[in-house]
Amino acid sequence: MLVVPLNMKTQIQSNNIHMKKSLLIFAFSAIAGLSQAQVFKTSAGNISFKSKTAIEEFSATNAQVEAAIAPAKNQMQFRVPVNGFQFKSALMQKHFQENYMETSRFQYSNFVGKISNIAAVNFTRDGEYAVESVGKLTMHGVTKDITVPGKIVVKGGNVTLKANFKIKCSDYQIKIPAASAASVSDDIDITVDCPLAK
């Protein structure tokens, strides 16, 4: 029978306790690292849209867009206050808010998604990267799956999300009165330009 001296037993127990403490510290550090994943965000991003028909063209810009991207988790989100869109015509703005977008009922438009080719983007190296976003766009109370080609610009440690795409008003149950059908297009061009910072 092997007899271990008392002082050696004490040393072994001490080493085991030290090892367990080290493993716990490592585990908690790893969890903290995940919870503090790098996020680029803004609360003052820009989204504009344009409607164009044979007889009329109008546009509006919104500089109150909340946007964020977490590259490590490949998560992206936009929150757009619909009342934030500014028109040149106060009357058009009133019609947009009350009659078309019904902002008393639907105050925000939202996009939640990811970058399908996130591996193509080096967030630590300056450059312009062609990307494709996929996710769900909720507007006027209607949610649709969409795919949007765009661009991520990395410069000086910051990130800018850029995109141009089209939506149809009819897809989101935005009704255009018959009297306005000639001057308001069902096809709307949307431009996204959101500089983000850590």
C-alpha positions in Angstrom: 0.0 0.0 0.0 1.3 3.4 -1.0 1.5 5.9 1.9 1.5 9.6 1.0 3.1 11.9 3.5 0.7 14.4 5.1 2.6 17.4 3.7 2.4 16.0 0.2 -1.4 15.4 0.6 -1.7 19.1 1.6 0.3 20.2 -1.4 -1.8 18.0 -3.8 -5.0 19.4 -2.3 -3.7 22.9 -2.7 -2.8 22.4 -6.3 -6.2 20.9 -7.0 -7.9 24.0 -5.5 -5.7 26.3 -7.4 -6.5 24.5 -10.7 -10.2 24.6 -10.0 -10.0 28.4 -9.3 -8.0 28.9 -12.6 -10.6 27.0 -14.6 -13.5 29.0 -13.1 -11.7 32.3 -13.8 -11.1 31.1 -17.4 -14.7 30.1 -17.8 -16.1 33.4 -16.5 -13.6 35.3 -18.7 -14.8 33.5 -21.8 -18.5 34.2 -21.0 -17.7 37.9 -20.4 -15.9 38.0 -23.7 -19.0 36.7 -25.5 -21.4 39.1 -23.7 -19.1 42.0 -24.7 -19.0 41.1 -28.4 -18.0 44.0 -30.7 -21.0 46.0 -31.9 -21.0 48.9 -34.3 -24.1 51.2 -33.9 -25.7 54.5 -34.4 -28.9 56.4 -33.5 -28.5 58.9 -36.3 -28.3 56.9 -39.4 -29.7 58.1 -42.7 -32.4 56.4 -44.9 -34.1 58.2 -47.8 -36.7 57.1 -50.3 -38.0 58.4 -53.7 -41.2 57.9 -55.6 -41.2 58.7 -59.3 -44.0 58.6 -61.9 -44.4 60.1 -65.3 -45.9 63.3 -63.8 -44.4 63.7 -60.4 -41.3 62.8 -58.3 -40.9 63.3 -54.6 -38.5 62.2 -51.9 -37.9 62.2 -48.1 -35.0 61.8 -45.7 -34.8 60.4 -42.2 -31.7 61.1 -40.1 -33.1 59.4 -36.9 -32.4 55.8 -37.9 -31.1 53.4 -35.2 -28.8 50.7 -36.7 -26.4 48.1 -35.4 -24.3 45.2 -36.5 -22.5 42.6 -34.4 -20.0 41.0 -36.7 -19.0 38.1 -34.5 -22.6 37.0 -34.1 -23.6 38.1 -37.6 -26.6 40.1 -36.4 -27.9 43.3 -38.0 -30.8 45.5 -37.0 -32.5 48.7 -38.1 -35.2 50.7 -36.4 -36.8 53.5 -38.3 -39.1 56.1 -36.7 -41.6 56.7 -39.6 -42.4 60.2 -38.3 -38.7 61.0 -38.8 -39.1 61.3 -42.6 -38.8 64.9 -43.7 -40.4 66.2 -47.0 -40.0 69.5 -48.8 -43.8 69.8 -48.8 -45.5 70.0 -45.4 -48.7 68.8 -47.1 -47.0 65.7 -48.5 -45.5 64.9 -45.1 -48.9 65.1 -43.5 -50.5 62.8 -46.2 -47.5 60.4 -45.8 -47.9 60.1 -42.0 -51.6 60.1 -41.7 -53.0 58.5 -44.9 -50.2 56.2 -46.3 -48.1 55.0 -43.3 -50.7 55.5 -40.6 -48.1 56.4 -38.1 -50.6 56.7 -35.3 -50.8 52.8 -35.6 -47.4 51.9 -37.0 -44.7 54.2 -35.5 -41.7 52.2 -36.6 -40.3 50.1 -39.5 -37.8 47.5 -38.6 -35.3 45.2 -40.3 -33.7 42.2 -38.5 -31.3 40.0 -40.4 -27.7 39.0 -41.2 -25.0 39.2 -43.9 -25.1 36.1 -46.0 -21.4 36.5 -47.0 -20.1 37.9 -43.7 -16.8 36.0 -44.1 -16.0 38.2 -47.1 -15.8 41.3 -44.8 -12.6 42.1 -42.8 -13.8 44.5 -40.1 -10.2 45.2 -39.0 -9.0 46.3 -42.4 -10.0 49.5 -44.3 -11.9 48.8 -47.5 -15.2 48.5 -49.3 -16.9 45.1 -49.3 -19.8 44.0 -51.4 -22.4 42.2 -49.2 -25.9 40.7 -49.3 -28.3 41.2 -46.4 -31.1 38.7 -45.7 -33.8 39.1 -43.1 -37.2 40.3 -42.3 -38.5 43.8 -43.0 -41.6 45.0 -41.0 -43.4 48.0 -42.4 -46.9 49.3 -41.9 -47.6 46.2 -39.7 -46.6 43.7 -42.5 -43.4 41.5 -42.3 -41.7 40.2 -45.4 -38.5 38.3 -46.1 -36.2 40.4 -48.2 -32.7 40.2 -49.7 -30.8 43.4 -50.2 -27.4 43.9 -52.0 -25.3 46.5 -50.3 -21.8 47.6 -49.3 -19.9 47.7 -46.0 -17.2 50.4 -45.8 -14.6 49.9 -43.2 -12.5 53.0 -42.4 -10.5 54.0 -39.4 -12.1 51.4 -37.2 -15.6 52.5 -38.0 -18.2 50.9 -40.3 -20.7 52.4 -42.8 -23.6 50.4 -44.1 -24.8 51.3 -47.6 -27.6 49.9 -49.8 -30.0 50.8 -52.5 -33.1 48.7 -53.1 -36.8 48.8 -54.0 -40.0 47.9 -52.3 -43.6 47.8 -53.4 -46.2 49.7 -51.4 -48.7 47.1 -52.2 -46.5 44.4 -50.6 -46.9 46.2 -47.3 -50.6 47.0 -47.6 -49.8 50.7 -48.1 -52.8 51.9 -50.0 -52.5 54.6 -52.7 -55.8 56.4 -53.3 -57.1 56.2 -56.9 -56.9 59.9 -57.2 -53.1 59.8 -56.4 -52.2 56.7 -58.4 -50.7 58.8 -61.3 -48.5 60.8 -59.0 -47.4 58.2 -56.3 -45.6 55.1 -57.5 -46.1 51.7 -56.1 -42.4 51.1 -56.5 -40.3 53.0 -54.0 -36.5 53.4 -54.2 -34.8 53.3 -50.8 -31.2 54.4 -50.0 -29.4 53.4 -46.8 -26.3 55.3 -45.6 -25.6 54.6 -41.9 -22.1 55.4 -40.4 -21.6 53.2 -37.3 -19.1 53.4 -34.5 -18.2 51.1 -31.6 
